[in-house]
Amino acid sequence: MAENTLDIVLLDETDTIGLATRIAPHLRAGDTLLLEGQIGAGKSAFARALIRARLGRVEDVPSPTFTIVQTYDDADCEIWHCDLYRLTHPDEALELGLEDAFSSAICLIEWPDRLGSDLPANAATLSFKATETAHHVKITLPDSMKSRLLRAIQDA
């Protein structure tokens, strides 16, 4: 395991909510989380929990599968929750204004492979995988987020 990489087992949705809730207060404008994994792996549940934790209330947080982008205003900045599954070319993502959001908002990007080579350089990657008994997430942190997020993630 690399120094900036952690493997976490999430036994149920409560564990997923707990992880998102621990990470949420440490994010700031310009942070991007790339959420990888197949359908049903836990990406949307994680994003929903993180958004609710940032907002400090139970908010309707629909999956942006059809809208592609949902935005939320918290006290510090905008939160962009993006589901890029339906995009066919990286240029489509840039047309959404993602390039600006990467520097001014907290971005949660599902299906980040649709960005091609336009991935933000200092993004954290959360790779979700579902098995019969649990969900697993491999978290890779860039150096720019390591000091802020590592302890929060490990305090399970």
C-alpha positions, 0 to 999 in steps of 0.5 A: 500500500502506497503512503497516500493510498488506503483500502477501506471495507464498508460493511453497510451503508452506515459505514459509507455514510460514516466515511463520507461524514468524516471526510466532508468537513475537511474539503474545501473549494478546489478539491475534487473527488473522482468516484470510480466503480461499477453501478451499485458499488456505492458511489452515489450513496457516498456522494449523497452522504458527503453532500448532506454532511457538508450542508448540515441537514437532510437534503434531497440529493438525487442522482445526477444521472439524467441532469449530469450535474447537480449543484448545492451551496454550502456555507463555504462554496458550491458543491458539484455532484456530477454523473458523467456516465452518459457523456460520449466525449471529454469535450462534453464535460468541459462544456458543462463548466467543469474546468472552472468548477475544479478550481472554485467548487468541491467536485464529486465526479462519478464516472471520471473516465469520461473526462479522458485526459482532462482529469484535474491534476490534484484530485483524490480517487475513490475506487469503489467495488461491491462484493457479496459481503461488503463494499470496498473503497481504495482511496488515493490522495494527492499530496495536496489533500493528504494532511487534511484527509488522511487522519479523518479517513483513518478514524473509523 
